[in-house]
Amino acid sequence: MTTPDRSMDRDFGDLDFSDTDDLDPSHMDAQALEDLRSQLQDADPAVVIANHCYGLFELAAVYLSSVPPKLAAAQLAIDALAAIIDGLGDRLAPAHEELGDGLASLRLAYVQLHAATTPK
């Protein structure tokens, strides 16, 4: 499976995504929240959205690589990624082609795992 190049990633500070309270603005101090908003306002939206796509790619890959594979969960992540990539198309440039290649790899892995794990 092809892993997308993460070179376009931006550093959004020390947010800990394992604890959703860190994402809740009421748990952030005012300066940290303002800094995050400032970074996002200055960021290219295609880059921010591509970063979310990379997260969906990684999520699908985790589900596919689980033992046993979590096919329903992987399918949801793959479908969400496809909706963004197909819906936005070239507006995701320069990451659009790379994201499309990653999506194709996920789809292929899903089909192969589904065939291998489905009783005949």
C-alpha positions as CSV (number, residue, x, y, z in Angstrom):
1,M,0.0,0.0,0.0
2,T,1.4,3.4,-1.0
3,T,1.7,5.8,1.9
4,P,1.0,9.5,1.0
5,D,3.9,11.9,1.4
6,R,3.4,13.9,4.6
7,S,5.8,16.7,3.6
8,M,2.9,19.2,3.3
9,D,1.9,18.7,6.9
10,R,1.8,21.8,9.1
11,D,2.7,21.9,12.7
12,F,-0.4,22.8,14.7
13,G,1.4,23.0,18.0
14,D,1.3,20.6,20.9
15,L,-2.3,19.5,20.6
16,D,-2.8,15.9,21.9
17,F,-5.4,14.3,19.6
18,S,-5.7,11.3,21.9
19,D,-7.7,13.5,24.3
20,T,-10.7,15.2,22.6
21,D,-10.8,17.8,25.5
22,D,-7.7,19.3,23.8
23,L,-9.8,20.0,20.8
24,D,-12.6,21.7,22.8
25,P,-12.0,25.5,22.7
26,S,-13.4,25.7,26.3
27,H,-10.3,23.7,27.5
28,M,-7.7,25.9,25.8
29,D,-6.4,29.1,27.1
30,A,-7.3,32.2,25.1
31,Q,-3.8,32.8,23.7
32,A,-3.4,29.1,22.5
33,L,-6.8,29.3,20.8
34,E,-5.9,32.6,19.2
35,D,-2.6,31.2,18.0
36,L,-4.3,28.1,16.5
37,R,-6.9,30.3,14.7
38,S,-4.1,32.5,13.4
39,Q,-2.2,29.6,12.0
40,L,-5.3,28.2,10.4
41,Q,-6.2,31.6,8.9
42,D,-2.8,31.8,7.3
43,A,-2.8,28.3,6.0
44,D,-3.6,27.2,2.5
45,P,-7.0,25.5,2.9
46,A,-6.0,22.8,0.3
47,V,-3.0,21.9,2.6
48,V,-5.2,21.7,5.7
49,I,-7.8,19.6,4.0
50,A,-5.1,17.4,2.5
51,N,-3.8,16.8,6.0
52,H,-7.2,15.7,7.1
53,C,-7.2,13.3,4.1
54,Y,-3.9,11.9,5.3
55,G,-5.5,11.2,8.6
56,L,-8.4,9.4,7.0
57,F,-5.8,7.4,4.9
58,E,-4.0,6.4,8.1
59,L,-7.3,5.6,9.9
60,A,-8.3,3.2,7.0
61,A,-4.8,1.6,7.0
62,V,-5.0,0.9,10.7
63,Y,-8.4,-0.8,10.3
64,L,-7.2,-2.8,7.3
65,S,-4.1,-3.9,9.2
66,S,-6.0,-5.0,12.3
67,V,-6.0,-8.7,13.0
68,P,-8.7,-9.5,12.0
69,P,-9.2,-6.6,9.6
70,K,-12.0,-4.2,10.6
71,L,-13.5,-4.1,7.1
72,A,-16.7,-2.1,7.9
73,A,-14.6,0.6,9.8
74,A,-12.1,0.7,7.0
75,Q,-14.8,1.0,4.4
76,L,-16.3,4.0,6.2
77,A,-12.8,5.8,6.3
78,I,-12.2,4.9,2.7
79,D,-15.6,6.2,1.6
80,A,-15.0,9.5,3.6
81,L,-11.6,9.9,1.9
82,A,-13.1,9.3,-1.5
83,A,-15.9,11.8,-0.9
84,I,-13.4,14.5,-0.2
85,I,-11.0,13.6,-3.0
86,D,-13.7,13.1,-5.6
87,G,-15.7,16.0,-4.5
88,L,-12.9,18.5,-4.5
89,G,-10.9,17.1,-7.3
90,D,-8.1,19.4,-8.6
91,R,-8.8,22.0,-5.9
92,L,-6.7,19.8,-3.7
93,A,-3.7,20.4,-5.9
94,P,-0.8,19.8,-5.5
95,A,-1.8,16.8,-3.3
96,H,-4.8,15.6,-5.4
97,E,-2.9,13.0,-7.5
98,E,-1.0,11.6,-4.5
99,L,-4.2,11.4,-2.5
100,G,-5.9,9.7,-5.4
101,D,-3.1,7.1,-5.6
102,G,-3.3,6.5,-1.9
103,L,-7.1,6.0,-2.2
104,A,-6.6,3.5,-5.0
105,S,-4.1,1.6,-2.8
106,L,-6.6,1.5,0.0
107,R,-9.4,0.3,-2.2
108,L,-7.2,-2.5,-3.6
109,A,-6.1,-3.6,-0.1
110,Y,-9.8,-3.6,1.0
111,V,-10.9,-5.7,-1.9
112,Q,-8.0,-8.2,-1.4
113,L,-8.7,-8.5,2.3
114,H,-12.4,-8.8,1.8
115,A,-11.9,-11.6,-0.6
116,A,-9.4,-13.3,1.7
117,T,-11.6,-13.1,4.8
118,T,-15.1,-13.7,3.4
119,P,-16.3,-17.3,3.5
120,K,-16.8,-18.8,0.1
